[in-house]
Amino acid sequence: MGKNGKKNGKRWEKMGRSGNNGKKLGKIGERWENNGERWEKLGKQLGNTGKNWKKLAKKWERIGKKLGKNGKRWEKWEKIGKKVGKDWEKVRKRWGKMGKDGKDGKRMEKVGACGFNSRLLPNVYPVRLVKVREDSLELLRDSRGLCIPCGPGEPGLLVGRIDQRDPLRRFDGYVSAGATRGKIARDVLAPGDQAYLSGDVLVMDDLGYMYFRDRGGDTFRWRGENVSTTEVEAALSRLLDQADVVVYGVEIPGVEGKAGMAAIADPQARLDPAGLYQALAPVLPPYARPVFLRLRPQLDSTGTFKLQKTRLRGEGWDPRLVPDRLFVLDPQRGRYVPLDAGAYARICAGNSGF
């Protein structure tokens, strides 16, 4: 390092004595000075942008605390999106990195949509919606023995075409041969073809966007009608200021079908069940209104942040076994009343009007 230092020192000394080299060094200095001013301006701009991002981050942090966890229904995200949409647009425009593609993407956004299939060229995508019996998910077929595609607004089962020659569309099945057979349907859209049965019921709009409606097993029959648990959950959640709600069907001895039961998160114990039935009347038909209510401090979720329903369904509506507050619909009075041991006995004896 000592020898190299002496050599470099002599070189800089010669450059300093040369007039031309002095001019060159002066120009380099001017360039550095100009670049320094540019970097200073850029630093101020980035500082302002950073402040905007900090403000936005704080808002999103408050939103995250309010939601508590992901896995929320799309109605809640739509409500939150309306609150922060304007602020997000301001920051996005100031950042200026979206361009025309971002605007086009904005026009194509559909709140709540979970998929898309072209209405003009439906065969381009390997997925279709076909008609099924909502209570059993049994495929409905036409006179040719093929499945019936759904039109806009018609709920249907999501199926995916299987092509063993295509690595992206092949289905190798499960370990259990019986489970594999249960997931494959034949003669779906053409004689001899195969399709994978997803178990999800979706509905498509006029543009081809698809929206989740039910998961197989989340529909039950009551009073001769199919009740969609997802629709009832959404209606209750909207009425209760986006509270967590799960709806499921429970059996009543001697009564055909399953009665609806709603488990509602009520941590402050402020919910008034007596007036809830009147609020449900304009938004749900009589057969879809829950017969039983279960008010809990909170609803447990799975590892993937989905509200647990299976355990609640298994616990039923026996007040001797359920530690939470229970209410039952009084058909004569048109309101929910507390469900105690006496009311439970009358219902089981067939003296409840159900």
PEQUI-V393869 format. One record per residue. N is the residue number from 1. RES is the residue in one letter. SS is DSSP state (~ for helix, > for strand, _ for the rest). OMEGA is omega in degrees with one decimal (* if undefined). NEAR is the number of other C-alpha atoms within 10 Angstrom. Layout:
{{N/RES/SS/OMEGA/NEAR} {N/RES/SS/OMEGA/NEAR}}
This chain:
{{1/M/_/-178.0/5} {2/G/~/179.3/6} {3/K/~/179.7/8} {4/N/~/-180.0/8} {5/G/~/179.0/10} {6/K/~/179.6/10} {7/K/~/179.9/11} {8/N/~/178.5/10} {9/G/~/178.7/11} {10/K/~/179.0/11} {11/R/~/179.3/11} {12/W/~/177.7/11} {13/E/~/177.3/11} {14/K/~/179.7/10} {15/M/~/180.0/14} {16/G/~/-179.7/14} {17/R/~/-177.4/10} {18/S/_/180.0/10} {19/G/~/-179.2/10} {20/N/~/179.7/11} {21/N/~/176.9/14} {22/G/~/177.4/13} {23/K/~/179.7/12} {24/K/~/179.4/12} {25/L/~/178.0/14} {26/G/~/178.2/12} {27/K/~/178.6/12} {28/I/~/178.3/12} {29/G/~/178.6/12} {30/E/~/179.1/12} {31/R/~/179.2/12} {32/W/~/180.0/12} {33/E/~/177.8/12} {34/N/~/179.2/12} {35/N/~/177.7/12} {36/G/~/177.8/12} {37/E/~/178.6/12} {38/R/~/179.0/12} {39/W/~/178.6/12} {40/E/~/177.4/12} {41/K/~/179.9/12} {42/L/~/179.0/12} {43/G/~/177.6/12} {44/K/~/178.9/12} {45/Q/~/178.8/12} {46/L/~/177.7/13} {47/G/~/177.8/12} {48/N/~/178.6/12} {49/T/~/178.3/15} {50/G/~/177.3/12} {51/K/~/178.6/12} {52/N/~/179.9/17} {53/W/~/178.2/16} {54/K/~/178.2/12} {55/K/~/179.8/14} {56/L/~/-179.8/16} {57/A/~/178.6/12} {58/K/~/178.8/11} {59/K/~/179.9/14} {60/W/~/177.3/14} {61/E/~/177.1/12} {62/R/~/178.8/12} {63/I/~/179.5/15} {64/G/~/178.2/12} {65/K/~/180.0/10} {66/K/~/-179.9/10} {67/L/~/174.5/15} {68/G/_/-177.8/10} {69/K/_/178.0/12} {70/N/_/-176.1/11} {71/G/_/178.9/12} {72/K/_/176.5/15} {73/R/_/-172.2/16} {74/W/~/178.7/16} {75/E/~/-179.6/15} {76/K/~/179.1/17} {77/W/~/177.9/15} {78/E/~/179.7/13} {79/K/~/178.6/11} {80/I/~/-179.2/15} {81/G/~/178.3/14} {82/K/~/-178.2/10} {83/K/~/-174.6/12} {84/V/~/-175.1/14} {85/G/~/-178.1/11} {86/K/~/179.8/11} {87/D/~/179.3/14} {88/W/~/179.1/15} {89/E/~/179.5/11} {90/K/~/-179.8/12} {91/V/~/-178.4/15} {92/R/~/179.5/15} {93/K/~/179.7/11} {94/R/~/178.5/11} {95/W/~/171.1/13} {96/G/_/-177.1/9} {97/K/_/-175.0/10} {98/M/_/177.8/12} {99/G/~/-175.2/10} {100/K/~/-178.9/9} {101/D/~/179.2/9} {102/G/~/179.3/12} {103/K/~/178.4/10} {104/D/~/178.5/11} {105/G/~/179.3/10} {106/K/~/-178.9/10} {107/R/~/-176.2/8} {108/M/~/-178.6/9} {109/E/_/176.0/10} {110/K/_/-177.7/12} {111/V/_/177.3/12} {112/G/_/-178.7/16} {113/A/>/179.0/17} {114/C/>/179.2/12} {115/G/>/-178.7/14} {116/F/>/173.0/17} {117/N/_/-175.3/19} {118/S/_/175.8/13} {119/R/_/-177.8/16} {120/L/_/-178.6/9} {121/L/_/-175.1/8} {122/P/~/-177.5/13} {123/N/~/178.5/12} {124/V/~/-180.0/10} {125/Y/_/-175.9/12} {126/P/_/-178.5/14} {127/V/>/176.8/18} {128/R/>/172.2/22} {129/L/>/-179.6/24} {130/V/>/-176.5/24} {131/K/_/178.6/21} {132/V/>/169.6/20} {133/R/_/-171.1/13} {134/E/_/-177.6/22} {135/D/_/-176.2/16} {136/S/_/-175.6/12} {137/L/_/175.6/19} {138/E/_/-178.0/11} {139/L/>/175.1/18} {140/L/_/-176.0/15} {141/R/>/179.9/17} {142/D/_/-177.4/8} {143/S/_/178.7/6} {144/R/_/-178.7/9} {145/G/_/179.9/14} {146/L/_/178.8/19} {147/C/>/-175.8/21} {148/I/_/178.2/17} {149/P/>/-179.7/17} {150/C/_/173.2/18} {151/G/_/178.6/17} {152/P/_/178.7/14} {153/G/_/179.9/13} {154/E/_/178.5/14} {155/P/_/-179.9/23} {156/G/>/-179.8/27} {157/L/>/177.2/28} {158/L/>/178.5/21} {159/V/>/178.3/23} {160/G/>/-179.0/21} {161/R/>/179.3/23} {162/I/_/175.5/22} {163/D/_/-175.9/15} {164/Q/_/177.7/12} {165/R/_/-179.3/8} {166/D/_/-177.6/9} {167/P/_/179.5/9} {168/L/_/-176.5/9} {169/R/_/179.6/15} {170/R/_/179.3/15} {171/F/_/-177.0/19} {172/D/_/175.4/9} {173/G/_/-179.8/14} {174/Y/_/177.1/11} {175/V/_/179.3/8} {176/S/_/178.7/8} {177/A/~/179.1/9} {178/G/~/178.0/10} {179/A/~/178.3/11} {180/T/~/179.5/14} {181/R/~/-179.1/12} {182/G/~/-178.5/10} {183/K/_/-177.4/16} {184/I/>/174.7/19} {185/A/>/179.9/19} {186/R/>/-178.0/17} {187/D/_/-176.2/15} {188/V/_/179.8/24} {189/L/_/178.6/18} {190/A/_/179.9/12} {191/P/_/176.2/11} {192/G/_/-178.9/10} {193/D/_/-179.9/14} {194/Q/>/178.7/20} {195/A/>/177.7/24} {196/Y/>/179.8/23} {197/L/>/-175.0/17} {198/S/>/-174.3/14} {199/G/>/-179.8/16} {200/D/>/176.1/18} {201/V/>/-179.0/24} {202/L/>/175.1/25} {203/V/>/-174.9/22} {204/M/>/177.4/24} {205/D/_/-175.5/15} {206/D/_/-178.5/11} {207/L/_/-179.7/12} {208/G/_/177.2/18} {209/Y/>/-176.4/20} {210/M/>/-176.9/24} {211/Y/>/-180.0/21} {212/F/>/178.0/18} {213/R/>/-178.1/18} {214/D/>/168.6/21} {215/R/>/179.8/17} {216/G/_/-176.3/15} {217/G/_/179.3/16} {218/D/_/176.3/19} {219/T/>/178.2/21} {220/F/>/-178.6/22} {221/R/>/177.5/20} {222/W/>/-177.2/17} {223/R/_/178.5/15} {224/G/_/-179.0/10} {225/E/>/174.9/12} {226/N/>/-180.0/16} {227/V/>/177.3/26} {228/S/>/-179.1/22} {229/T/~/-179.1/25} {230/T/~/179.8/19} {231/E/~/179.4/15} {232/V/~/177.8/22} {233/E/~/-179.5/22} {234/A/~/-179.9/21} {235/A/~/179.4/17} {236/L/~/-178.1/25} {237/S/~/177.6/20} {238/R/~/-179.6/13} {239/L/~/-175.5/13} {240/L/_/176.2/16} {241/D/_/174.3/9} {242/Q/_/175.2/18} {243/A/_/176.9/17} {244/D/_/-177.7/21} {245/V/>/168.9/24} {246/V/>/-178.0/23} {247/V/>/-179.2/27} {248/Y/>/-179.5/27} {249/G/>/177.7/24} {250/V/>/-178.0/20} {251/E/_/172.5/15} {252/I/_/-177.9/17} {253/P/_/177.1/11} {254/G/_/-179.2/11} {255/V/_/-179.7/14} {256/E/_/178.8/13} {257/G/_/179.6/17} {258/K/_/178.4/19} {259/A/>/-180.0/23} {260/G/>/176.5/24} {261/M/>/-178.0/25} {262/A/>/172.5/25} {263/A/>/-172.2/24} {264/I/>/175.6/23} {265/A/>/-178.4/21} {266/D/_/-172.6/18} {267/P/_/-178.6/13} {268/Q/_/-179.7/9} {269/A/_/-178.4/11} {270/R/_/-176.7/7} {271/L/_/177.9/14} {272/D/_/-177.3/9} {273/P/~/-175.5/19} {274/A/~/-178.7/15} {275/G/~/-176.2/12} {276/L/~/-177.2/15} {277/Y/~/178.8/20} {278/Q/~/178.3/13} {279/A/~/179.5/12} {280/L/~/-174.6/18} {281/A/~/-178.3/13} {282/P/_/-172.0/9} {283/V/_/-179.0/14} {284/L/_/175.1/16} {285/P/_/-175.5/10} {286/P/~/-175.9/13} {287/Y/~/-177.6/16} {288/A/~/-179.3/23} {289/R/_/-176.7/21} {290/P/_/176.0/26} {291/V/_/-178.7/23} {292/F/>/173.7/25} {293/L/>/175.9/24} {294/R/>/-176.8/25} {295/L/>/-176.6/21} {296/R/>/175.0/18} {297/P/_/176.2/13} {298/Q/_/177.5/15} {299/L/_/-179.8/19} {300/D/_/179.3/16} {301/S/>/179.1/13} {302/T/_/177.8/9} {303/G/_/177.5/8} {304/T/_/173.4/9} {305/F/_/173.5/12} {306/K/_/-178.8/15} {307/L/>/-178.7/16} {308/Q/_/-178.3/14} {309/K/_/-174.5/18} {310/T/~/-178.6/9} {311/R/~/179.0/9} {312/L/~/178.9/20} {313/R/~/-178.8/18} {314/G/~/-179.3/9} {315/E/~/173.8/12} {316/G/_/-174.1/18} {317/W/_/178.3/23} {318/D/_/-177.8/14} {319/P/_/178.3/19} {320/R/_/-177.1/9} {321/L/_/-176.7/9} {322/V/_/-176.8/13} {323/P/_/-175.8/11} {324/D/_/176.9/14} {325/R/>/-178.1/15} {326/L/>/177.6/22} {327/F/>/-180.0/24} {328/V/>/179.8/22} {329/L/>/172.9/22} {330/D/>/-174.7/17} {331/P/_/-178.3/12} {332/Q/_/-177.4/8} {333/R/_/179.6/8} {334/G/_/179.6/13} {335/R/>/177.6/17} {336/Y/>/179.7/23} {337/V/>/180.0/17} {338/P/>/178.8/17} {339/L/_/178.5/19} {340/D/_/-177.4/15} {341/A/~/179.6/11} {342/G/~/177.9/9} {343/A/~/178.5/17} {344/Y/~/179.4/16} {345/A/~/-179.9/13} {346/R/~/179.6/12} {347/I/~/-179.5/17} {348/C/~/179.5/13} {349/A/_/179.1/12} {350/G/_/-179.0/13} {351/N/_/-175.1/10} {352/S/_/-177.7/15} {353/G/_/178.3/9} {354/F/_/*/15}}
